[in-house]
Amino acid sequence: LFLDEIADMSPKLQSSLLRVLQDHSFTRIGSTQARRADFRLICATNRSLLGEVKAGRFREDLFARINLWSYVLPGLAQRPEDIEPNVDHLLQRAGEELGRSVRFS
């Protein structure tokens, strides 16, 4: 399960996610039957979750559950050497879809 912008989750949703992560089960809305949940979780955000925890906007216990491994990917502004290969790749894909030869440089 991929959750994008996890730092924007409401406190209620954070609580629900924590419960699923702890119990490995959930109950659908309108149902009384618990269902098992077996998944791997990948989260992304553009903010520091630790900073959100310190500011009181993100649950510390949920942060502890999801912060097993983290990777910070700097923006392209901090790695300009990656721009040209990315543009080449995207133009090649667009050219294949359009049936045309597209070049950059």
ABEGO torsion letter per residue (X at the ends): XBBBGAAABBAAAAAAAAAAAAAGBBBBBGBABBBBBBBBBBBBBABBAAAAAAAGABBAAAAAAABABBBBBBBAAABAAAAAAAAAAAAAAAAAAAGBBBBBX
